[in-house]
Amino acid sequence: MKPIKLMSGFMTVGFWTLASRVLGFLREILIAAYIGPGPLLDAFVAAFRLPNMFRRFFAEGAFNAAFVPMFAKRLEAEDNPQGFAQDAFNLLAVAVLGLTGLGMLFMPALVWATAGGFVGDARFDMAVGFGRVVFPYILCMSLAALFSGVLNATGRFAAAAAAPVLLNIFTCGAMILGAALGQNVVVWLVWTIPVAGIAQLALVWNAAARVGISLRPGLPRLTPEMRQLVHIAVPAALAMGVTQINLVVGQLAASNFENAVSWLFIADRLYQLPLGVVGIAVGIVLLPDLSRRLRAGDDTGAQDALSRAGEFSLLLTVPSALAFLTIPLPLVSVLYQRGATGAEDVAAIALAVAIYGAGLPAFVLQKVLQPLYFAREDTRSPFRYALVAMVVNAALAIGLLPVFGWYAPAVAATLAGWAMVVLLWAGARGMGPAAQFDARFRHRSLRIVVASVAMGAVLLGAAWLLSPLLAMAYWRYLALLGLILIGAVTYFGIGQIIGALKLSEFKSALRRGKA
C-alpha cells in the first residue's frame, strides 16, 4: 500500500483552504461594505444557502462519504476504479440535474420553508429571484465534489483544495467591477456564482483526467456496485440532511428579526476560517487514509493517523476559539466596520462570533471522528447521532428565543455541536484500539488548552492597552495585527515550554510528509 502523506496532505489542503478563506474574508468584507446587513443581504444569504445546503446533502457529505472509501478500495486493489467512477458520475449527474429542475420550479416553496419570516415583505420575492439564478450552482459543485473525491483518494489534494478559491476570485472581482461601474452590486454577485461553479468543475475535471480517471457524461446504470453505493449513501444523506436542517432551523428563527440573518451569516464566515483550514483539511485527508489502512489491517497506523489528526486539529482550533471568545469586537470592527456596516452591526456580529467560537473545537472534532465510521462504511451510526443533535439544536434554537432573542440559533448550534462530539466519541469506543486516541494525544491536548487559556488572558490585556489605537481609522489595522502577533507568540512560546507542541517534531513530520 502506498500511504497517503498525512502531514503534507494536511498542509496542502490547509494552504489552499486558507487561501480560499482569506479571499472569502475579502468577499465578506466587500459584501458588508457594498451591501451591508439589511433586506438585500438577508435575501442573498437565504438564496445562496439553498444550493450550498443541497450540495452538502447530496455530494460533499453523503455521496463522498460512500464514494471515497469504495473508490479507494478499488483503486488499491486495481479493481476497475475508472469504471466505478464513471458509473458514479452518471448516477450523480442525473440525480442532481433532476433536483436542479425541481428546485428552479418550486423556488418559492423552498424560500418559504427555509426563511418563513420573509413572507409578507420584499425579502421573499428577492430571495426567490436570487435563488433561481444561483441554484444551478449545485449541479457544478456536486460533480466537482465527485472529481475531488477521486483526486483525494489518489493522494492528490491540490487541485480539489484550490477549486473553491475560484469562487472567491470571481465574486470579489464581480463586486469590485459592479461598484466601479455604478451597477447594482448584489446583481453582479448573484449572476457570477453559476459562472464560478463552471470554472471550479472544469478545474477538477481536468485534474482527474491527468491522473488517469477520465470521465464523460453518459446514461446511468444501476449496477450492484451502484446499489451498494446508494445503500451506503442514503443514511449519510440523511445525516447530512440533519446538519442542514439545523442551519435551516437557525435561519427560520433568525428571519423573524431584522438584520439577524445577515449578522449570523457574517459571524459564521469569520469562524469558518479556522474551521475550514483545519477541519476540512483533516476530514479530506483522513478519510481515504483510514479507509486504506483499515483495509490493509494496519490498526497501529490507523490509530496514529487518528491521533495526529486530532492533535493537529486542537493545536490550531483551541487557540482560535479563545481568540474569538476574548477579542471578538476588535476582530469584527477592523474587518467589517465600513461602508454599509455600522457600529450596531459590529456589536451584534461580535456577540455571535464569540458564541460560535465556543463551539469551534466541537465542529472540528466532528471532522476528526466521523471518518472512523465512514472508513468502515458505517453511515447509519452518524445519522442516529445527528438526529439527536438535530433535536437538541431545534429545541434550543426555538426554546431560547424568548431568552436570547436573535442570537439563540448561535447558542443552539454551539451546544448541539458539542452533543454530536460526545455521541461520536462514545460510539467509537467499541471499534477497538484503531479508533482510540493514543497517550501522546492525551498528553498534548491538556497542555494545548493551558497554553490557549494563557494566550487568551494576554490578549485581553493587550486589547485593553491597544484600545485607543483600535478606535482610529488607520491605526486599527496595525493594532489588530499587533494583537494577532502577540497572541501567536504567547501561544507558541508557552506551548513549546510546557510541551503542548514541539516545533522540532512538526518540522520532522513535515519533512517525512514531503519525502
Secondary structure, DSSP 8 states (H G I E B T S, - for coil): -----HHHHHHHHHHHHHHHHHHHHHHHHHHHHHT-TTHHHHHHHHHHHHHHHHHIIIIIIIIHHHHHHHHHHHHHHTS-HHHHHHHHHHHHHHHHHHHHHHHHHTHHHHHHHH-GGGTTSHHHHHHHHHHHHHTTHHHHHHHHHHHHHHHHHTT--HHHHHHHHHHHHHHHHHHHHHHHTT--HHHHHHHHHHHHHHHHHHHHHHHHHHTT-----------HHHHHHHHHHHHHHHHHHHHHHHHHHHHHHHTTSTTHHHHHHHHHHHHHHHIIIIIIHHHHHHHHHHHHHHHTT-HHHHHHHHHHHHHHHHHHHHHHHHHHHHSHHHHHHHHH-BTTB-HHHHHHHHHHHHHHHHHHHHHHHHHHHHHHHHTTT--HHHHHHHHHHHHHHHHHHHHTHHHHGGGHHHHHHHHHHHHHHHHHHHHGGGG-GGGS--HHHHHHHHHHHHHHHHHHHHHHHHHHHHHHHHTSTTHHHHHHHHHHHHHHHHHHHHHHHHTS--HHHHHHHHHHHH-
